[in-house]
Structure formats: C-alpha cells, structure tokens
Amino acid sequence: MPNSHNEEHLKLWTPATYRIEVEGEVPESWSDRLGGMRITTRQRKDQTTVTTLIGRVRDQAELSGVLNTLYELHLPILSVKILAEDNDAQKDPDKPAERQGKEVTT
C-alpha cells in the first residue's frame, strides 16, 4: 500500500544505528566480529544474562551478518531496534532519535 506521507523510509543500503538484545553472554572481545558494536551485559532477576549490542551498521547486509553471527552462537535474539538513521544530524546512539520506537521483537 503506498504511503501518502512525505516521510523518508529506511532503505536496504541506508546506514543506521541499532540496539540488539540477545539472551546469553557475548564477550566484549567479539566486538570486532560483530561490526564493532559496543557490548554490555546485565543480569535479570532470575540470574539469566542479557547482552545488549549498540552500534552503527553500513547497510542491511551488515546488519544481517551481525544477526547471523549471533544465530551461529546459538543466542536467542530478543529484540532489534533502530535508534537512528545515520545522517549528519544523528550520530550518537544514546541520544533520542526521530525513528525511536521502530522496533521488531521476537
């Protein structure tokens, strides 16, 4: 269905910053293998570990590579959220973005 609004849409080749959460632990040393993403972990109340990866990817192909690497590590993907399209106005993944809320969870 065509969109009647004049808003821009994310394209397959558009760079963007993402936050990905997985169940389990990803060592920080894997950052280079995961596109240079920043890796942090936290413990849930039930003592299970959740790892959060935040970083910029060049395009959807690179995002797919990161997700495939996590899949090959047998880590369940909890969520993938776009934080910002990388344009000159928005480069910091910790700042609110106009695309905030465009989220896919599993």
C-alpha positions as CSV (number, residue, x, y, z in Angstrom):
1,M,0.0,0.0,0.0
2,P,1.5,3.3,-1.0
3,N,2.2,5.9,1.7
4,S,0.6,9.3,1.2
5,H,3.0,11.0,3.6
6,N,6.3,12.6,2.6
7,E,8.4,10.8,5.2
8,E,11.6,9.1,4.2
9,H,11.9,5.4,4.7
10,L,14.9,3.3,5.7
11,K,16.4,1.7,2.6
12,L,18.4,-1.5,2.3
13,W,21.6,0.5,1.7
14,T,21.0,3.1,4.4
15,P,23.5,3.3,7.3
16,A,21.8,3.2,10.7
17,T,22.5,2.7,14.4
18,Y,20.8,-0.3,16.1
19,R,20.3,-1.8,19.5
20,I,20.2,-5.6,19.6
21,E,19.4,-7.7,22.7
22,V,20.2,-11.4,23.0
23,E,19.7,-13.9,25.7
24,G,23.1,-15.1,26.9
25,E,26.6,-13.6,27.2
26,V,28.7,-12.3,24.3
27,P,32.3,-11.5,25.3
28,E,33.4,-7.9,24.7
29,S,36.3,-9.3,22.7
30,W,33.7,-10.3,20.0
31,S,33.1,-6.6,19.2
32,D,35.2,-6.7,16.0
33,R,33.4,-9.8,14.8
34,L,30.1,-8.1,15.3
35,G,30.7,-5.0,13.3
36,G,32.5,-3.0,16.1
37,M,29.3,-2.9,18.2
38,R,29.5,-1.9,21.8
39,I,28.7,-4.9,24.0
40,T,27.3,-4.7,27.5
41,T,25.7,-7.4,29.7
42,R,23.2,-7.4,32.5
43,Q,21.7,-10.0,34.9
44,R,17.9,-10.5,35.1
45,K,16.2,-11.1,38.4
46,D,16.2,-14.8,37.5
47,Q,20.1,-14.7,37.1
48,T,20.0,-15.2,33.3
49,T,22.2,-12.9,31.2
50,V,21.1,-10.5,28.6
51,T,23.7,-8.9,26.2
52,T,23.0,-5.6,24.5
53,L,24.9,-4.6,21.4
54,I,24.7,-1.0,20.1
55,G,26.4,0.2,17.0
56,R,26.3,1.6,13.5
57,V,25.9,-0.7,10.5
58,R,26.6,0.4,6.9
59,D,23.5,-1.3,5.5
60,Q,21.0,-4.1,5.9
61,A,23.6,-6.7,4.6
62,E,25.9,-5.8,7.5
63,L,23.0,-6.0,10.0
64,S,22.2,-9.4,8.6
65,G,25.8,-10.5,9.1
66,V,25.7,-9.4,12.8
67,L,22.4,-11.2,13.3
68,N,23.7,-14.4,11.6
69,T,26.8,-14.4,13.8
70,L,24.6,-14.2,16.9
71,Y,22.4,-17.0,15.5
72,E,25.5,-19.2,14.8
73,L,26.5,-18.6,18.5
74,H,23.0,-20.1,19.4
75,L,22.0,-16.9,21.2
76,P,18.2,-16.2,21.1
77,I,17.6,-12.7,19.7
78,L,15.2,-10.8,22.0
79,S,14.9,-7.5,20.1
80,V,16.3,-5.5,17.2
81,K,15.6,-1.7,17.4
82,I,16.7,1.0,15.1
83,L,17.9,4.0,17.1
84,A,18.8,6.4,14.3
85,E,19.4,6.6,10.6
86,D,22.9,7.8,10.2
87,N,22.8,11.2,8.8
88,D,24.7,14.3,9.8
89,A,22.1,15.2,12.4
90,Q,22.1,12.0,14.4
91,K,25.3,10.1,15.2
92,D,25.1,9.3,18.9
93,P,23.3,6.0,19.7
94,D,22.5,7.1,23.2
95,K,20.5,10.3,22.2
96,P,16.8,10.0,21.3
97,A,16.1,9.7,17.6
98,E,13.2,10.6,15.5
99,R,12.9,6.9,14.4
100,Q,12.8,5.8,18.0
101,G,10.2,3.1,18.5
102,K,10.6,1.4,15.2
103,E,11.1,-2.0,16.8
104,V,11.0,-5.6,16.0
105,T,10.9,-8.1,18.9
106,T,10.8,-11.9,18.9
